[in-house]
């Protein structure tokens, strides 16, 4: 594989509106690195990717870390796919630690009995996000209590290493208080309430879209069901704001750079880190057009105009 040198000399240009861009290196709160596009579940809320199924090679991962190092200290090992499927995730965590990164992992948690020994005690691991709604989102799931007990077995050990835990139930609907999903969620929440010896019902404390602390370093977040943006969705007027390329960027398993973690199909292809450096890509013409478009509260990319998540940030 061709190893690209880091692009430290930032070129200076102007946006279509005349604003100067490229004079400073872009930094991000986080960069997503998709280490696999493969998932072991088929959840109703998460369309299967049409991209090639693949696992990232550890050498490629190391090269990407070198490229993004000037831009962030925090990486998230997902876009699509289930990161715990990666057979060398322990080596990836070791590489991240050696290069000074902190790692967040989002997982459905079903593979923990086979993989927790690769995670526990890894100094790079900062946070584990568990998509508990995956249990009900995957047709054919059985033994809710067994699934949750496996997750909680891991959590008990992980918190000893100061790992932050976030439980997610992102499956609320507008009629959630009358439908069967409320009862299924209640079963899940009762297991958590018993585990952490809570003297309140979680629903009494949590607000949709935000979280509640249920133990030291342990949080629960509930929200409405997530809708992945799609070019097949209706287009709106494009007004609004997004943090894409401001607080985050993402690298797909094949090296394609996209502006955010919601572009699961690589529609907004900004470039590929195997052909051009990450620094050049996020300061390229298409990236800057998107960036400065949102500075004016305008989505310039078609996918962005069809993304409901953008509307959360207002006009």
Long-range contacts (C-beta under 8 A, 24 or more apart in sequence): 1-59, 1-60, 1-63, 1-274, 2-274, 3-63, 4-63, 4-67, 4-273, 4-274, 4-276, 4-277, 5-277, 6-66, 6-67, 6-69, 6-70, 6-277, 6-279, 7-277, 7-278, 7-279, 7-280, 7-283, 8-70, 8-279, 10-279, 10-283, 11-283, 13-288, 15-288, 15-289, 15-292, 16-289, 16-292, 17-292, 17-296, 19-292, 19-295, 21-283, 21-288, 21-291, 21-292, 22-283, 22-288, 25-70, 25-71, 25-279, 26-71, 26-245, 26-279, 26-282, 26-283, 27-70, 27-71, 27-72, 28-71, 28-72, 28-245, 28-246, 28-247, 28-248, 28-249, 29-72, 29-74, 29-247, 29-248, 30-72, 30-74, 30-75, 30-76, 30-104, 30-247, 30-248, 31-68, 31-71, 31-72, 31-74, 31-75, 31-76, 31-248, 31-249, 31-250, 31-251, 32-75, 32-76, 32-77, 32-78, 32-79, 32-248, 32-249, 32-250, 32-251, 32-261, 33-61, 33-64, 33-68, 33-75, 33-76, 33-77, 33-250, 33-251, 34-77, 34-78, 34-79, 34-80, 34-81, 34-250, 34-251, 34-252, 34-253, 35-61, 35-77, 35-78, 35-81, 35-83, 35-86, 35-89, 35-92, 35-253, 36-81, 36-82, 36-83, 36-85, 36-86, 36-253, 37-80, 37-81, 37-252, 37-253, 38-81, 38-82, 38-85, 39-80, 39-81, 39-82, 39-85, 39-108, 40-82, 40-85, 40-108, 40-110, 40-111, 41-82, 41-108, 41-110, 41-134, 41-137, 41-138, 42-138, 42-139, 43-108, 43-133, 43-134, 43-137, 43-138, 44-137, 44-138, 44-139, 45-133, 45-137, 45-170, 45-171, 45-225, 45-226, 45-227, 46-80, 46-137, 46-226, 46-228, 47-228, 47-230, 47-264, 49-80, 49-81, 49-264, 49-265, 50-265, 51-80, 51-252, 51-253, 51-254, 51-265, 51-266, 52-254, 54-253, 54-254, 55-85, 55-86, 55-87, 55-253, 56-86, 56-92, 56-253, 58-88, 58-91, 58-92, 58-95, 60-255, 60-274, 61-92, 61-95, 62-95, 62-99, 63-273, 64-251, 64-255, 64-273, 64-278, 65-95, 65-96, 65-99, 65-101, 66-99, 67-273, 67-277, 67-278, 67-279, 68-251, 68-278, 69-99, 69-100, 69-101, 70-279, 71-249, 71-278, 71-279, 71-282, 72-101, 73-100, 73-101, 73-102, 74-101, 74-102, 74-103, 74-104, 74-126, 75-101, 75-102, 75-103, 75-104, 76-103, 76-104, 76-105, 76-106, 76-261, 77-103, 77-104, 77-105, 77-106, 78-105, 78-106, 78-107, 78-261, 79-250, 79-252, 79-258, 79-261, 79-263, 79-264, 80-264, 81-253, 82-107, 82-108, 82-111, 83-107, 84-111, 84-112, 84-115, 85-111, 89-115, 89-118, 89-119, 90-118, 90-119, 90-122, 93-118, 93-119, 93-122, 93-124, 93-125, 94-122, 94-124, 96-124, 97-122, 97-123, 97-124, 102-126, 103-127, 104-128, 104-129, 105-129, 106-131, 107-131, 108-134, 108-135, 108-138, 109-134, 109-147, 109-150, 109-151, 109-154, 110-134, 110-147, 110-150, 112-150, 112-151, 112-153, 112-154, 113-150, 116-153, 116-154, 116-157, 119-154, 119-158, 120-154, 120-157, 120-158, 120-161, 121-161, 125-158, 125-161, 125-163, 126-163, 126-164, 127-163, 127-164, 127-165, 127-166, 128-154, 128-155, 128-158, 128-163, 128-164, 128-165, 128-166, 129-166, 129-168, 130-165, 130-166, 130-167, 130-168, 131-168, 131-170, 132-167, 132-168, 132-169, 132-188, 133-168, 133-169, 133-170, 133-171, 133-225, 135-188, 136-171, 136-181, 136-184, 137-171, 144-187, 144-188, 144-191, 145-191, 148-188, 148-191, 148-192, 149-191, 152-191, 152-195, 155-218, 159-215, 159-216, 159-217, 159-218, 162-217, 163-217, 164-217, 164-218, 164-219, 165-217, 165-218, 165-219, 166-211, 166-219, 166-220, 166-221, 167-192, 167-218, 167-219, 167-220, 167-221, 168-220, 168-221, 168-222, 168-223, 169-220, 169-221, 169-222, 169-223, 170-221, 170-222, 170-223, 170-224, 170-225, 170-226, 171-225, 172-208, 172-222, 172-223, 172-224, 172-225, 173-224, 173-225, 174-224, 185-222, 189-220, 192-220, 227-308, 227-309, 228-262, 228-264, 229-262, 229-263, 229-303, 229-304, 229-306, 229-307, 229-308, 229-309, 230-303, 230-306, 231-267, 231-302, 231-303, 231-306, 233-306, 233-307, 233-308, 234-306, 235-302, 235-305, 235-306, 236-305, 236-306, 236-311, 237-305, 238-298, 238-299, 238-300, 238-304, 238-305, 239-297, 239-298, 239-299, 239-315, 240-297, 240-299, 240-310, 240-311, 240-313, 240-314, 240-315, 241-294, 241-297, 241-310, 241-313, 241-314, 241-315, 242-294, 242-299, 242-304, 242-307, 242-309, 242-310, 242-313, 243-313, 244-290, 244-291, 244-294, 244-304, 245-282, 245-287, 245-290, 245-291, 246-291, 246-294, 249-282, 251-278, 257-281, 257-282, 259-287, 259-290, 259-301, 262-307, 262-309, 263-303, 267-301, 267-302, 267-303, 268-301, 268-303, 268-304
